[in-house]
Amino acid sequence: MAPEQYRISKKDGKSVLLQSVDKKGFHTLKSPDDSIYEANIKAKAACPVNIISVKQV
């Protein structure tokens, strides 16, 4: 689910959103690419801890 957008951290084993901006512990990625949006919707659905939030603006 969106392997081009996420990597597993070797430090803590958590997933990291690539090319994102960290604001107060929240990682944000803004992109006009609709394929990224669709891939992240699938990643959100597959996330076992329900931590991914996706918005289209």
N, CA, C and O atoms as a GROMACS GRO file, in nm:
protein
  228
    1MET      N    1   0.083  -0.118   0.000
    1MET     CA    2   0.000   0.000   0.000
    1MET      C    3   0.088   0.125   0.000
    1MET      O    4   0.139   0.166   0.104
    2ALA      N    5   0.106   0.183  -0.114
    2ALA     CA    6   0.182   0.307  -0.134
    2ALA      C    7   0.327   0.296  -0.089
    2ALA      O    8   0.374   0.380  -0.011
    3PRO      N    9   0.401   0.194  -0.135
    3PRO     CA   10   0.541   0.180  -0.094
    3PRO      C   11   0.630   0.295  -0.139
    3PRO      O   12   0.736   0.318  -0.081
    4GLU      N   13   0.587   0.368  -0.242
    4GLU     CA   14   0.665   0.483  -0.288
    4GLU      C   15   0.644   0.604  -0.196
    4GLU      O   16   0.717   0.703  -0.208
    5GLN      N   17   0.546   0.597  -0.106
    5GLN     CA   18   0.516   0.707  -0.015
    5GLN      C   19   0.564   0.682   0.128
    5GLN      O   20   0.584   0.776   0.204
    6TYR      N   21   0.582   0.555   0.164
    6TYR     CA   22   0.616   0.520   0.302
    6TYR      C   23   0.737   0.428   0.310
    6TYR      O   24   0.761   0.348   0.219
    7ARG      N   25   0.812   0.441   0.416
    7ARG     CA   26   0.923   0.350   0.447
    7ARG      C   27   0.914   0.317   0.596
    7ARG      O   28   0.866   0.397   0.676
    8ILE      N   29   0.961   0.198   0.631
    8ILE     CA   30   0.965   0.157   0.770
    8ILE      C   31   1.096   0.209   0.830
    8ILE      O   32   1.203   0.187   0.775
    9SER      N   33   1.085   0.277   0.944
    9SER     CA   34   1.202   0.331   1.012
    9SER      C   35   1.282   0.218   1.076
    9SER      O   36   1.226   0.133   1.146
   10LYS      N   37   1.413   0.217   1.053
   10LYS     CA   38   1.500   0.119   1.117
   10LYS      C   39   1.516   0.151   1.265
   10LYS      O   40   1.549   0.063   1.345
   11LYS      N   41   1.493   0.275   1.301
   11LYS     CA   42   1.510   0.320   1.439
   11LYS      C   43   1.401   0.265   1.531
   11LYS      O   44   1.432   0.211   1.638
   12ASP      N   45   1.274   0.279   1.491
   12ASP     CA   46   1.165   0.239   1.580
   12ASP      C   47   1.062   0.145   1.516
   12ASP      O   48   0.967   0.104   1.582
   13GLY      N   49   1.080   0.110   1.389
   13GLY     CA   50   0.990   0.018   1.322
   13GLY      C   51   0.858   0.079   1.278
   13GLY      O   52   0.770   0.008   1.230
   14LYS      N   53   0.845   0.208   1.293
   14LYS     CA   54   0.722   0.276   1.252
   14LYS      C   55   0.732   0.320   1.106
   14LYS      O   56   0.842   0.337   1.053
   15SER      N   57   0.619   0.339   1.044
   15SER     CA   58   0.614   0.385   0.906
   15SER      C   59   0.639   0.535   0.900
   15SER      O   60   0.591   0.610   0.985
   16VAL      N   61   0.715   0.578   0.799
   16VAL     CA   62   0.750   0.719   0.782
   16VAL      C   63   0.698   0.766   0.646
   16VAL      O   64   0.723   0.701   0.545
   17LEU      N   65   0.626   0.878   0.643
   17LEU     CA   66   0.578   0.936   0.518
   17LEU      C   67   0.692   1.013   0.454
   17LEU      O   68   0.744   1.109   0.511
   18LEU      N   69   0.732   0.970   0.335
   18LEU     CA   70   0.844   1.032   0.265
   18LEU      C   71   0.807   1.168   0.208
   18LEU      O   72   0.691   1.192   0.173
   19GLN      N   73   0.903   1.257   0.198
   19GLN     CA   74   0.888   1.391   0.142
   19GLN      C   75   0.781   1.472   0.215
   19GLN      O   76   0.712   1.554   0.154
   20SER      N   77   0.767   1.447   0.345
   20SER     CA   78   0.665   1.519   0.423
   20SER      C   79   0.730   1.625   0.511
   20SER      O   80   0.851   1.625   0.532
   21VAL      N   81   0.646   1.714   0.562
   21VAL     CA   82   0.688   1.819   0.652
   21VAL      C   83   0.634   1.784   0.791
   21VAL      O   84   0.516   1.754   0.806
   22ASP      N   85   0.721   1.788   0.892
   22ASP     CA   86   0.681   1.756   1.029
   22ASP      C   87   0.636   1.884   1.099
   22ASP      O   88   0.714   1.978   1.115
   23LYS      N   89   0.510   1.886   1.142
   23LYS     CA   90   0.455   1.999   1.217
   23LYS      C   91   0.394   1.946   1.345
   23LYS      O   92   0.288   1.884   1.344
   24LYS      N   93   0.462   1.969   1.456
   24LYS     CA   94   0.413   1.927   1.587
   24LYS      C   95   0.381   1.778   1.594
   24LYS      O   96   0.281   1.738   1.652
   25GLY      N   97   0.467   1.696   1.533
   25GLY     CA   98   0.449   1.553   1.537
   25GLY      C   99   0.360   1.496   1.429
   25GLY      O  100   0.345   1.374   1.420
   26PHE      N  101   0.301   1.581   1.346
   26PHE     CA  102   0.218   1.536   1.235
   26PHE      C  103   0.296   1.557   1.105
   26PHE      O  104   0.348   1.665   1.080
   27HIS      N  105   0.303   1.454   1.025
   27HIS     CA  106   0.374   1.462   0.898
   27HIS      C  107   0.273   1.490   0.788
   27HIS      O  108   0.175   1.417   0.773
   28THR      N  109   0.298   1.595   0.711
   28THR     CA  110   0.205   1.640   0.608
   28THR      C  111   0.273   1.640   0.472
   28THR      O  112   0.387   1.683   0.459
   29LEU      N  113   0.200   1.592   0.373
   29LEU     CA  114   0.248   1.593   0.235
   29LEU      C  115   0.140   1.655   0.148
   29LEU      O  116   0.027   1.607   0.145
   30LYS      N  117   0.174   1.763   0.078
   30LYS     CA  118   0.080   1.827  -0.013
   30LYS      C  119   0.130   1.802  -0.155
   30LYS      O  120   0.246   1.829  -0.187
   31SER      N  121   0.041   1.749  -0.238
   31SER     CA  122   0.080   1.718  -0.375
   31SER      C  123  -0.041   1.730  -0.468
   31SER      O  124  -0.151   1.690  -0.431
   32PRO      N  125  -0.022   1.785  -0.586
   32PRO     CA  126  -0.132   1.794  -0.683
   32PRO      C  127  -0.155   1.662  -0.758
   32PRO      O  128  -0.248   1.652  -0.837
   33ASP      N  129  -0.072   1.562  -0.734
   33ASP     CA  130  -0.078   1.434  -0.803
   33ASP      C  131  -0.191   1.346  -0.746
   33ASP      O  132  -0.183   1.302  -0.632
   34ASP      N  133  -0.294   1.320  -0.826
   34ASP     CA  134  -0.407   1.240  -0.781
   34ASP      C  135  -0.371   1.095  -0.754
   34ASP      O  136  -0.437   1.029  -0.674
   35SER      N  137  -0.268   1.043  -0.820
   35SER     CA  138  -0.229   0.904  -0.796
   35SER      C  139  -0.176   0.886  -0.654
   35SER      O  140  -0.192   0.780  -0.595
   36ILE      N  141  -0.112   0.989  -0.600
   36ILE     CA  142  -0.064   0.985  -0.462
   36ILE      C  143  -0.184   0.980  -0.367
   36ILE      O  144  -0.181   0.909  -0.267
   37TYR      N  145  -0.287   1.056  -0.397
   37TYR     CA  146  -0.408   1.057  -0.315
   37TYR      C  147  -0.471   0.918  -0.312
   37TYR      O  148  -0.503   0.867  -0.204
   38GLU      N  149  -0.488   0.858  -0.427
   38GLU     CA  150  -0.549   0.725  -0.435
   38GLU      C  151  -0.466   0.621  -0.360
   38GLU      O  152  -0.521   0.536  -0.290
   39ALA      N  153  -0.334   0.626  -0.375
   39ALA     CA  154  -0.246   0.531  -0.307
   39ALA      C  155  -0.256   0.546  -0.156
   39ALA      O  156  -0.253   0.447  -0.083
   40ASN      N  157  -0.268   0.669  -0.108
   40ASN     CA  158  -0.277   0.692   0.035
   40ASN      C  159  -0.414   0.655   0.091
   40ASN      O  160  -0.424   0.619   0.208
   41ILE      N  161  -0.519   0.663   0.011
   41ILE     CA  162  -0.650   0.614   0.053
   41ILE      C  163  -0.642   0.463   0.079
   41ILE      O  164  -0.697   0.414   0.177
   42LYS      N  165  -0.572   0.391  -0.009
   42LYS     CA  166  -0.554   0.246   0.008
   42LYS      C  167  -0.470   0.217   0.132
   42LYS      O  168  -0.499   0.123   0.206
   43ALA      N  169  -0.365   0.296   0.154
   43ALA     CA  170  -0.280   0.278   0.271
   43ALA      C  171  -0.359   0.304   0.399
   43ALA      O  172  -0.342   0.234   0.499
   44LYS      N  173  -0.444   0.404   0.396
   44LYS     CA  174  -0.529   0.435   0.512
   44LYS      C  175  -0.620   0.318   0.545
   44LYS      O  176  -0.636   0.282   0.662
   45ALA      N  177  -0.680   0.258   0.443
   45ALA     CA  178  -0.771   0.145   0.463
   45ALA      C  179  -0.697   0.023   0.520
   45ALA      O  180  -0.755  -0.055   0.595
   46ALA      N  181  -0.571   0.007   0.484
   46ALA     CA  182  -0.493  -0.108   0.527
   46ALA      C  183  -0.420  -0.086   0.659
   46ALA      O  184  -0.366  -0.182   0.716
   47CYS      N  185  -0.418   0.036   0.709
   47CYS     CA  186  -0.343   0.068   0.830
   47CYS      C  187  -0.406   0.000   0.952
   47CYS      O  188  -0.523   0.024   0.982
   48PRO      N  189  -0.331  -0.085   1.023
   48PRO     CA  190  -0.388  -0.159   1.136
   48PRO      C  191  -0.413  -0.072   1.260
   48PRO      O  192  -0.491  -0.111   1.347
   49VAL      N  193  -0.348   0.043   1.269
   49VAL     CA  194  -0.366   0.129   1.387
   49VAL      C  195  -0.448   0.254   1.357
   49VAL      O  196  -0.465   0.339   1.444
   50ASN      N  197  -0.498   0.265   1.235
   50ASN     CA  198  -0.588   0.375   1.198
   50ASN      C  199  -0.528   0.513   1.225
   50ASN      O  200  -0.596   0.601   1.278
   51ILE      N  201  -0.402   0.532   1.188
   51ILE     CA  202  -0.331   0.657   1.217
   51ILE      C  203  -0.321   0.749   1.096
   51ILE      O  204  -0.286   0.866   1.112
   52ILE      N  205  -0.350   0.699   0.976
   52ILE     CA  206  -0.335   0.778   0.853
   52ILE      C  207  -0.464   0.858   0.825
   52ILE      O  208  -0.575   0.805   0.827
   53SER      N  209  -0.443   0.986   0.800
   53SER     CA  210  -0.554   1.074   0.763
   53SER      C  211  -0.523   1.131   0.625
   53SER      O  212  -0.413   1.179   0.601
   54VAL      N  213  -0.622   1.126   0.535
   54VAL     CA  214  -0.601   1.173   0.398
   54VAL      C  215  -0.708   1.274   0.365
   54VAL      O  216  -0.827   1.249   0.387
   55LYS      N  217  -0.666   1.388   0.311
   55LYS     CA  218  -0.759   1.493   0.270
   55LYS      C  219  -0.722   1.538   0.130
   55LYS      O  220  -0.604   1.549   0.096
   56GLN      N  221  -0.822   1.563   0.049
   56GLN     CA  222  -0.798   1.618  -0.084
   56GLN      C  223  -0.844   1.763  -0.085
   56GLN      O  224  -0.960   1.792  -0.054
   57VAL      N  225  -0.752   1.853  -0.120
   57VAL     CA  226  -0.784   1.995  -0.122
   57VAL      C  227  -0.772   2.050  -0.262
   57VAL      O  228  -0.796   2.169  -0.283
   0.00000   0.00000   0.00000
